[in-house]
Structures are given as structure tokens and as C-alpha cells.
Amino acid sequence: MDNLNEYNNRLKDLEGLLETSVEDSILLDTTSMSMNDVSVEIASQIMPAMRKRYIKSFQQKYDLK
């Protein structure tokens, strides 16, 4: 149990680090999800962030406003 608590504490530390250095991050608790549900949930959360980033990149590349 100590190892699990240590892992969770390090995960929280990593989450804090990511919040300050990464534009977007998603934390998903998958303990009670099937692998199929995990895939669908991850895709549904990542796709909007990817779309936003690609649009922003396109606008910057072609100097659009």
C-alpha cells in the first residue's frame, strides 16, 4: 500500500509540473473502465484539444486572424 500511495503522490507532483509547462493536459482515472471505454473517453477528450491546436497553428502559419 505504501508503494501505491507513493505513486499517487508522485503523480500529483507530475500533474502540478505539467500544469505550469504544458498548454493542455488531461488526467483520467481508468481504474473502473474497460479498455474500450478508455479508448473512447481519451479520444473524446483529446480530439477537441488537438483541433484547437491545429487551427491555431494553421492561423499562425498563414498569418490569419
PDB file of N, CA, C and O in Angstrom:
ATOM      1  N   MET A   1       0.815  -1.202   0.000  1.00  0.00           N
ATOM      2  CA  MET A   1       0.000   0.000   0.000  1.00  0.00           C
ATOM      3  C   MET A   1       0.856   1.262   0.000  1.00  0.00           C
ATOM      4  O   MET A   1       0.471   2.281  -0.575  1.00  0.00           O
ATOM      5  N   ASP A   2       2.022   1.191   0.650  1.00  0.00           N
ATOM      6  CA  ASP A   2       2.913   2.354   0.659  1.00  0.00           C
ATOM      7  C   ASP A   2       3.375   2.714  -0.747  1.00  0.00           C
ATOM      8  O   ASP A   2       3.482   3.893  -1.087  1.00  0.00           O
ATOM      9  N   ASN A   3       3.649   1.697  -1.563  1.00  0.00           N
ATOM     10  CA  ASN A   3       4.084   1.957  -2.935  1.00  0.00           C
ATOM     11  C   ASN A   3       2.993   2.656  -3.733  1.00  0.00           C
ATOM     12  O   ASN A   3       3.278   3.554  -4.524  1.00  0.00           O
ATOM     13  N   LEU A   4       1.755   2.250  -3.530  1.00  0.00           N
ATOM     14  CA  LEU A   4       0.640   2.871  -4.243  1.00  0.00           C
ATOM     15  C   LEU A   4       0.476   4.330  -3.813  1.00  0.00           C
ATOM     16  O   LEU A   4       0.263   5.205  -4.652  1.00  0.00           O
ATOM     17  N   ASN A   5       0.575   4.587  -2.531  1.00  0.00           N
ATOM     18  CA  ASN A   5       0.480   5.966  -2.034  1.00  0.00           C
ATOM     19  C   ASN A   5       1.614   6.824  -2.583  1.00  0.00           C
ATOM     20  O   ASN A   5       1.396   7.972  -2.973  1.00  0.00           O
ATOM     21  N   GLU A   6       2.816   6.274  -2.615  1.00  0.00           N
ATOM     22  CA  GLU A   6       3.962   6.999  -3.161  1.00  0.00           C
ATOM     23  C   GLU A   6       3.745   7.303  -4.645  1.00  0.00           C
ATOM     24  O   GLU A   6       4.028   8.408  -5.107  1.00  0.00           O
ATOM     25  N   TYR A   7       3.246   6.323  -5.377  1.00  0.00           N
ATOM     26  CA  TYR A   7       2.949   6.524  -6.802  1.00  0.00           C
ATOM     27  C   TYR A   7       1.928   7.638  -6.985  1.00  0.00           C
ATOM     28  O   TYR A   7       2.115   8.516  -7.828  1.00  0.00           O
ATOM     29  N   ASN A   8       0.856   7.613  -6.210  1.00  0.00           N
ATOM     30  CA  ASN A   8      -0.179   8.639  -6.323  1.00  0.00           C
ATOM     31  C   ASN A   8       0.364  10.020  -5.983  1.00  0.00           C
ATOM     32  O   ASN A   8       0.010  11.005  -6.631  1.00  0.00           O
ATOM     33  N   ASN A   9       1.217  10.096  -4.978  1.00  0.00           N
ATOM     34  CA  ASN A   9       1.817  11.385  -4.619  1.00  0.00           C
ATOM     35  C   ASN A   9       2.700  11.911  -5.741  1.00  0.00           C
ATOM     36  O   ASN A   9       2.664  13.103  -6.048  1.00  0.00           O
ATOM     37  N   ARG A  10       3.489  11.042  -6.353  1.00  0.00           N
ATOM     38  CA  ARG A  10       4.348  11.467  -7.461  1.00  0.00           C
ATOM     39  C   ARG A  10       3.508  11.879  -8.665  1.00  0.00           C
ATOM     40  O   ARG A  10       3.864  12.813  -9.384  1.00  0.00           O
ATOM     41  N   LEU A  11       2.394  11.183  -8.886  1.00  0.00           N
ATOM     42  CA  LEU A  11       1.503  11.537  -9.982  1.00  0.00           C
ATOM     43  C   LEU A  11       0.926  12.936  -9.778  1.00  0.00           C
ATOM     44  O   LEU A  11       0.809  13.705 -10.732  1.00  0.00           O
ATOM     45  N   LYS A  12       0.571  13.264  -8.553  1.00  0.00           N
ATOM     46  CA  LYS A  12       0.064  14.609  -8.257  1.00  0.00           C
ATOM     47  C   LYS A  12       1.153  15.657  -8.470  1.00  0.00           C
ATOM     48  O   LYS A  12       0.878  16.747  -8.973  1.00  0.00           O
ATOM     49  N   ASP A  13       2.386  15.330  -8.088  1.00  0.00           N
ATOM     50  CA  ASP A  13       3.506  16.250  -8.326  1.00  0.00           C
ATOM     51  C   ASP A  13       3.706  16.474  -9.819  1.00  0.00           C
ATOM     52  O   ASP A  13       3.921  17.601 -10.263  1.00  0.00           O
ATOM     53  N   LEU A  14       3.633  15.398 -10.583  1.00  0.00           N
ATOM     54  CA  LEU A  14       3.786  15.487 -12.033  1.00  0.00           C
ATOM     55  C   LEU A  14       2.668  16.313 -12.648  1.00  0.00           C
ATOM     56  O   LEU A  14       2.903  17.099 -13.566  1.00  0.00           O
ATOM     57  N   GLU A  15       1.462  16.138 -12.147  1.00  0.00           N
ATOM     58  CA  GLU A  15       0.340  16.927 -12.647  1.00  0.00           C
ATOM     59  C   GLU A  15       0.584  18.419 -12.421  1.00  0.00           C
ATOM     60  O   GLU A  15       0.319  19.232 -13.306  1.00  0.00           O
ATOM     61  N   GLY A  16       1.083  18.775 -11.253  1.00  0.00           N
ATOM     62  CA  GLY A  16       1.403  20.170 -10.965  1.00  0.00           C
ATOM     63  C   GLY A  16       2.469  20.712 -11.890  1.00  0.00           C
ATOM     64  O   GLY A  16       2.367  21.848 -12.354  1.00  0.00           O
ATOM     65  N   LEU A  17       3.492  19.919 -12.166  1.00  0.00           N
ATOM     66  CA  LEU A  17       4.552  20.322 -13.081  1.00  0.00           C
ATOM     67  C   LEU A  17       4.012  20.519 -14.490  1.00  0.00           C
ATOM     68  O   LEU A  17       4.368  21.484 -15.165  1.00  0.00           O
ATOM     69  N   LEU A  18       3.156  19.609 -14.933  1.00  0.00           N
ATOM     70  CA  LEU A  18       2.589  19.712 -16.274  1.00  0.00           C
ATOM     71  C   LEU A  18       1.705  20.937 -16.427  1.00  0.00           C
ATOM     72  O   LEU A  18       1.686  21.564 -17.486  1.00  0.00           O
ATOM     73  N   GLU A  19       0.972  21.281 -15.376  1.00  0.00           N
ATOM     74  CA  GLU A  19       0.087  22.444 -15.454  1.00  0.00           C
ATOM     75  C   GLU A  19       0.864  23.728 -15.723  1.00  0.00           C
ATOM     76  O   GLU A  19       0.347  24.650 -16.353  1.00  0.00           O
ATOM     77  N   THR A  20       2.108  23.788 -15.243  1.00  0.00           N
ATOM     78  CA  THR A  20       2.894  25.001 -15.443  1.00  0.00           C
ATOM     79  C   THR A  20       3.705  24.980 -16.737  1.00  0.00           C
ATOM     80  O   THR A  20       4.163  26.030 -17.188  1.00  0.00           O
ATOM     81  N   SER A  21       3.891  23.811 -17.340  1.00  0.00           N
ATOM     82  CA  SER A  21       4.770  23.738 -18.501  1.00  0.00           C
ATOM     83  C   SER A  21       4.106  23.262 -19.788  1.00  0.00           C
ATOM     84  O   SER A  21       4.712  23.345 -20.856  1.00  0.00           O
ATOM     85  N   VAL A  22       2.885  22.769 -19.709  1.00  0.00           N
ATOM     86  CA  VAL A  22       2.198  22.225 -20.882  1.00  0.00           C
ATOM     87  C   VAL A  22       0.886  22.970 -21.067  1.00  0.00           C
ATOM     88  O   VAL A  22       0.187  23.273 -20.100  1.00  0.00           O
ATOM     89  N   GLU A  23       0.562  23.261 -22.314  1.00  0.00           N
ATOM     90  CA  GLU A  23      -0.656  24.019 -22.607  1.00  0.00           C
ATOM     91  C   GLU A  23      -1.922  23.251 -22.207  1.00  0.00           C
ATOM     92  O   GLU A  23      -2.822  23.823 -21.592  1.00  0.00           O
ATOM     93  N   ASP A  24      -1.995  21.972 -22.550  1.00  0.00           N
ATOM     94  CA  ASP A  24      -3.171  21.158 -22.249  1.00  0.00           C
ATOM     95  C   ASP A  24      -2.733  19.851 -21.610  1.00  0.00           C
ATOM     96  O   ASP A  24      -1.748  19.242 -22.029  1.00  0.00           O
ATOM     97  N   SER A  25      -3.472  19.425 -20.590  1.00  0.00           N
ATOM     98  CA  SER A  25      -3.231  18.095 -20.018  1.00  0.00           C
ATOM     99  C   SER A  25      -4.562  17.518 -19.564  1.00  0.00           C
ATOM    100  O   SER A  25      -5.481  18.251 -19.198  1.00  0.00           O
ATOM    101  N   ILE A  26      -4.651  16.204 -19.595  1.00  0.00           N
ATOM    102  CA  ILE A  26      -5.872  15.507 -19.208  1.00  0.00           C
ATOM    103  C   ILE A  26      -5.492  14.402 -18.234  1.00  0.00           C
ATOM    104  O   ILE A  26      -4.610  13.592 -18.520  1.00  0.00           O
ATOM    105  N   LEU A  27      -6.148  14.369 -17.096  1.00  0.00           N
ATOM    106  CA  LEU A  27      -5.941  13.305 -16.119  1.00  0.00           C
ATOM    107  C   LEU A  27      -7.218  12.473 -16.088  1.00  0.00           C
ATOM    108  O   LEU A  27      -8.302  12.991 -15.818  1.00  0.00           O
ATOM    109  N   LEU A  28      -7.080  11.199 -16.362  1.00  0.00           N
ATOM    110  CA  LEU A  28      -8.239  10.318 -16.476  1.00  0.00           C
ATOM    111  C   LEU A  28      -8.055   9.111 -15.570  1.00  0.00           C
ATOM    112  O   LEU A  28      -7.073   8.380 -15.704  1.00  0.00           O
ATOM    113  N   ASP A  29      -8.984   8.895 -14.655  1.00  0.00           N
ATOM    114  CA  ASP A  29      -8.958   7.723 -13.772  1.00  0.00           C
ATOM    115  C   ASP A  29      -9.569   6.549 -14.529  1.00  0.00           C
ATOM    116  O   ASP A  29     -10.766   6.553 -14.816  1.00  0.00           O
ATOM    117  N   THR A  30      -8.765   5.557 -14.849  1.00  0.00           N
ATOM    118  CA  THR A  30      -9.204   4.422 -15.659  1.00  0.00           C
ATOM    119  C   THR A  30      -9.417   3.152 -14.849  1.00  0.00           C
ATOM    120  O   THR A  30      -9.599   2.079 -15.425  1.00  0.00           O
ATOM    121  N   THR A  31      -9.398   3.253 -13.530  1.00  0.00           N
ATOM    122  CA  THR A  31      -9.456   2.049 -12.702  1.00  0.00           C
ATOM    123  C   THR A  31     -10.747   1.256 -12.878  1.00  0.00           C
ATOM    124  O   THR A  31     -10.733   0.029 -12.775  1.00  0.00           O
ATOM    125  N   SER A  32     -11.842   1.923 -13.137  1.00  0.00           N
ATOM    126  CA  SER A  32     -13.110   1.193 -13.246  1.00  0.00           C
ATOM    127  C   SER A  32     -13.658   1.192 -14.674  1.00  0.00           C
ATOM    128  O   SER A  32     -14.861   1.032 -14.879  1.00  0.00           O
ATOM    129  N   MET A  33     -12.775   1.370 -15.657  1.00  0.00           N
ATOM    130  CA  MET A  33     -13.204   1.435 -17.050  1.00  0.00           C
ATOM    131  C   MET A  33     -12.653   0.252 -17.829  1.00  0.00           C
ATOM    132  O   MET A  33     -11.558  -0.237 -17.551  1.00  0.00           O
ATOM    133  N   SER A  34     -13.427  -0.198 -18.807  1.00  0.00           N
ATOM    134  CA  SER A  34     -12.924  -1.233 -19.711  1.00  0.00           C
ATOM    135  C   SER A  34     -11.957  -0.588 -20.693  1.00  0.00           C
ATOM    136  O   SER A  34     -11.968   0.632 -20.855  1.00  0.00           O
ATOM    137  N   MET A  35     -11.131  -1.379 -21.344  1.00  0.00           N
ATOM    138  CA  MET A  35     -10.166  -0.840 -22.310  1.00  0.00           C
ATOM    139  C   MET A  35     -10.865  -0.120 -23.455  1.00  0.00           C
ATOM    140  O   MET A  35     -10.365   0.895 -23.939  1.00  0.00           O
ATOM    141  N   ASN A  36     -12.014  -0.628 -23.896  1.00  0.00           N
ATOM    142  CA  ASN A  36     -12.769   0.046 -24.958  1.00  0.00           C
ATOM    143  C   ASN A  36     -13.255   1.416 -24.498  1.00  0.00           C
ATOM    144  O   ASN A  36     -13.160   2.398 -25.235  1.00  0.00           O
ATOM    145  N   ASP A  37     -13.778   1.473 -23.265  1.00  0.00           N
ATOM    146  CA  ASP A  37     -14.255   2.742 -22.731  1.00  0.00           C
ATOM    147  C   ASP A  37     -13.112   3.735 -22.560  1.00  0.00           C
ATOM    148  O   ASP A  37     -13.285   4.932 -22.790  1.00  0.00           O
ATOM    149  N   VAL A  38     -11.949   3.240 -22.159  1.00  0.00           N
ATOM    150  CA  VAL A  38     -10.782   4.106 -22.003  1.00  0.00           C
ATOM    151  C   VAL A  38     -10.431   4.742 -23.343  1.00  0.00           C
ATOM    152  O   VAL A  38     -10.206   5.950 -23.416  1.00  0.00           O
ATOM    153  N   SER A  39     -10.384   3.948 -24.390  1.00  0.00           N
ATOM    154  CA  SER A  39     -10.035   4.456 -25.720  1.00  0.00           C
ATOM    155  C   SER A  39     -11.013   5.528 -26.183  1.00  0.00           C
ATOM    156  O   SER A  39     -10.604   6.570 -26.694  1.00  0.00           O
ATOM    157  N   VAL A  40     -12.299   5.273 -26.003  1.00  0.00           N
ATOM    158  CA  VAL A  40     -13.321   6.234 -26.438  1.00  0.00           C
ATOM    159  C   VAL A  40     -13.240   7.515 -25.615  1.00  0.00           C
ATOM    160  O   VAL A  40     -13.340   8.613 -26.163  1.00  0.00           O
ATOM    161  N   GLU A  41     -13.062   7.381 -24.316  1.00  0.00           N
ATOM    162  CA  GLU A  41     -13.000   8.557 -23.443  1.00  0.00           C
ATOM    163  C   GLU A  41     -11.770   9.404 -23.752  1.00  0.00           C
ATOM    164  O   GLU A  41     -11.861  10.631 -23.811  1.00  0.00           O
ATOM    165  N   ILE A  42     -10.641   8.769 -23.947  1.00  0.00           N
ATOM    166  CA  ILE A  42      -9.423   9.503 -24.276  1.00  0.00           C
ATOM    167  C   ILE A  42      -9.603  10.244 -25.605  1.00  0.00           C
ATOM    168  O   ILE A  42      -9.267  11.424 -25.709  1.00  0.00           O
ATOM    169  N   ALA A  43     -10.125   9.563 -26.600  1.00  0.00           N
ATOM    170  CA  ALA A  43     -10.338  10.202 -27.902  1.00  0.00           C
ATOM    171  C   ALA A  43     -11.296  11.385 -27.779  1.00  0.00           C
ATOM    172  O   ALA A  43     -11.064  12.434 -28.379  1.00  0.00           O
ATOM    173  N   SER A  44     -12.363  11.225 -27.011  1.00  0.00           N
ATOM    174  CA  SER A  44     -13.350  12.305 -26.894  1.00  0.00           C
ATOM    175  C   SER A  44     -12.784  13.516 -26.162  1.00  0.00           C
ATOM    176  O   SER A  44     -13.250  14.636 -26.373  1.00  0.00           O
ATOM    177  N   GLN A  45     -11.789  13.311 -25.309  1.00  0.00           N
ATOM    178  CA  GLN A  45     -11.189  14.439 -24.599  1.00  0.00           C
ATOM    179  C   GLN A  45     -10.021  15.052 -25.366  1.00  0.00           C
ATOM    180  O   GLN A  45      -9.782  16.256 -25.271  1.00  0.00           O
ATOM    181  N   ILE A  46      -9.300  14.240 -26.118  1.00  0.00           N
ATOM    182  CA  ILE A  46      -8.117  14.728 -26.825  1.00  0.00           C
ATOM    183  C   ILE A  46      -8.473  15.427 -28.135  1.00  0.00           C
ATOM    184  O   ILE A  46      -7.842  16.421 -28.495  1.00  0.00           O
ATOM    185  N   MET A  47      -9.462  14.926 -28.841  1.00  0.00           N
ATOM    186  CA  MET A  47      -9.778  15.474 -30.163  1.00  0.00           C
ATOM    187  C   MET A  47     -10.090  16.974 -30.143  1.00  0.00           C
ATOM    188  O   MET A  47      -9.568  17.690 -30.997  1.00  0.00           O
ATOM    189  N   PRO A  48     -10.906  17.491 -29.223  1.00  0.00           N
ATOM    190  CA  PRO A  48     -11.153  18.940 -29.222  1.00  0.00           C
ATOM    191  C   PRO A  48      -9.879  19.757 -28.974  1.00  0.00           C
ATOM    192  O   PRO A  48      -9.691  20.811 -29.581  1.00  0.00           O
ATOM    193  N   ALA A  49      -9.008  19.274 -28.084  1.00  0.00           N
ATOM    194  CA  ALA A  49      -7.755  19.989 -27.808  1.00  0.00           C
ATOM    195  C   ALA A  49      -6.848  19.968 -29.037  1.00  0.00           C
ATOM    196  O   ALA A  49      -6.215  20.974 -29.357  1.00  0.00           O
ATOM    197  N   MET A  50      -6.783  18.839 -29.719  1.00  0.00           N
ATOM    198  CA  MET A  50      -5.972  18.739 -30.934  1.00  0.00           C
ATOM    199  C   MET A  50      -6.518  19.658 -32.017  1.00  0.00           C
ATOM    200  O   MET A  50      -5.753  20.339 -32.700  1.00  0.00           O
ATOM    201  N   ARG A  51      -7.825  19.682 -32.176  1.00  0.00           N
ATOM    202  CA  ARG A  51      -8.456  20.530 -33.191  1.00  0.00           C
ATOM    203  C   ARG A  51      -8.115  21.997 -32.938  1.00  0.00           C
ATOM    204  O   ARG A  51      -7.753  22.727 -33.861  1.00  0.00           O
ATOM    205  N   LYS A  52      -8.235  22.420 -31.677  1.00  0.00           N
ATOM    206  CA  LYS A  52      -7.936  23.792 -31.307  1.00  0.00           C
ATOM    207  C   LYS A  52      -6.472  24.139 -31.616  1.00  0.00           C
ATOM    208  O   LYS A  52      -6.174  25.213 -32.137  1.00  0.00           O
ATOM    209  N   ARG A  53      -5.575  23.218 -31.287  1.00  0.00           N
ATOM    210  CA  ARG A  53      -4.153  23.450 -31.522  1.00  0.00           C
ATOM    211  C   ARG A  53      -3.840  23.517 -33.014  1.00  0.00           C
ATOM    212  O   ARG A  53      -3.054  24.365 -33.438  1.00  0.00           O
ATOM    213  N   TYR A  54      -4.441  22.636 -33.818  1.00  0.00           N
ATOM    214  CA  TYR A  54      -4.191  22.645 -35.259  1.00  0.00           C
ATOM    215  C   TYR A  54      -4.727  23.912 -35.908  1.00  0.00           C
ATOM    216  O   TYR A  54      -4.085  24.471 -36.798  1.00  0.00           O
ATOM    217  N   ILE A  55      -5.883  24.367 -35.478  1.00  0.00           N
ATOM    218  CA  ILE A  55      -6.439  25.615 -36.022  1.00  0.00           C
ATOM    219  C   ILE A  55      -5.525  26.783 -35.680  1.00  0.00           C
ATOM    220  O   ILE A  55      -5.251  27.627 -36.532  1.00  0.00           O
ATOM    221  N   LYS A  56      -5.051  26.836 -34.439  1.00  0.00           N
ATOM    222  CA  LYS A  56      -4.152  27.905 -34.019  1.00  0.00           C
ATOM    223  C   LYS A  56      -2.855  27.878 -34.835  1.00  0.00           C
ATOM    224  O   LYS A  56      -2.372  28.923 -35.271  1.00  0.00           O
ATOM    225  N   SER A  57      -2.303  26.699 -35.035  1.00  0.00           N
ATOM    226  CA  SER A  57      -1.078  26.542 -35.816  1.00  0.00           C
ATOM    227  C   SER A  57      -1.294  26.993 -37.265  1.00  0.00           C
ATOM    228  O   SER A  57      -0.445  27.674 -37.840  1.00  0.00           O
ATOM    229  N   PHE A  58      -2.419  26.614 -37.841  1.00  0.00           N
ATOM    230  CA  PHE A  58      -2.760  26.995 -39.221  1.00  0.00           C
ATOM    231  C   PHE A  58      -2.883  28.512 -39.330  1.00  0.00           C
ATOM    232  O   PHE A  58      -2.378  29.114 -40.278  1.00  0.00           O
ATOM    233  N   GLN A  59      -3.555  29.126 -38.358  1.00  0.00           N
ATOM    234  CA  GLN A  59      -3.732  30.576 -38.377  1.00  0.00           C
ATOM    235  C   GLN A  59      -2.399  31.300 -38.266  1.00  0.00           C
ATOM    236  O   GLN A  59      -2.181  32.311 -38.933  1.00  0.00           O
ATOM    237  N   GLN A  60      -1.507  30.785 -37.425  1.00  0.00           N
ATOM    238  CA  GLN A  60      -0.196  31.415 -37.283  1.00  0.00           C
ATOM    239  C   GLN A  60       0.655  31.218 -38.547  1.00  0.00           C
ATOM    240  O   GLN A  60       1.350  32.135 -38.985  1.00  0.00           O
ATOM    241  N   LYS A  61       0.591  30.035 -39.114  1.00  0.00           N
ATOM    242  CA  LYS A  61       1.393  29.738 -40.297  1.00  0.00           C
ATOM    243  C   LYS A  61       1.028  30.647 -41.468  1.00  0.00           C
ATOM    244  O   LYS A  61       1.903  31.127 -42.188  1.00  0.00           O
ATOM    245  N   TYR A  62      -0.255  30.875 -41.648  1.00  0.00           N
ATOM    246  CA  TYR A  62      -0.728  31.679 -42.775  1.00  0.00           C
ATOM    247  C   TYR A  62      -1.134  33.095 -42.377  1.00  0.00           C
ATOM    248  O   TYR A  62      -1.787  33.803 -43.144  1.00  0.00           O
ATOM    249  N   ASP A  63      -0.738  33.501 -41.161  1.00  0.00           N
ATOM    250  CA  ASP A  63      -0.978  34.849 -40.660  1.00  0.00           C
ATOM    251  C   ASP A  63      -2.448  35.239 -40.784  1.00  0.00           C
ATOM    252  O   ASP A  63      -2.769  36.322 -41.275  1.00  0.00           O
ATOM    253  N   LEU A  64      -3.328  34.364 -40.343  1.00  0.00           N
ATOM    254  CA  LEU A  64      -4.765  34.615 -40.356  1.00  0.00           C
ATOM    255  C   LEU A  64      -5.207  35.128 -38.993  1.00  0.00           C
ATOM    256  O   LEU A  64      -4.562  34.862 -37.979  1.00  0.00           O
ATOM    257  N   LYS A  65      -6.297  35.856 -38.978  1.00  0.00           N
ATOM    258  CA  LYS A  65      -6.805  36.368 -37.702  1.00  0.00           C
ATOM    259  C   LYS A  65      -8.208  35.929 -37.445  1.00  0.00           C
ATOM    260  O   LYS A  65      -8.784  36.274 -36.413  1.00  0.00           O
TER     261      LYS A  65
END
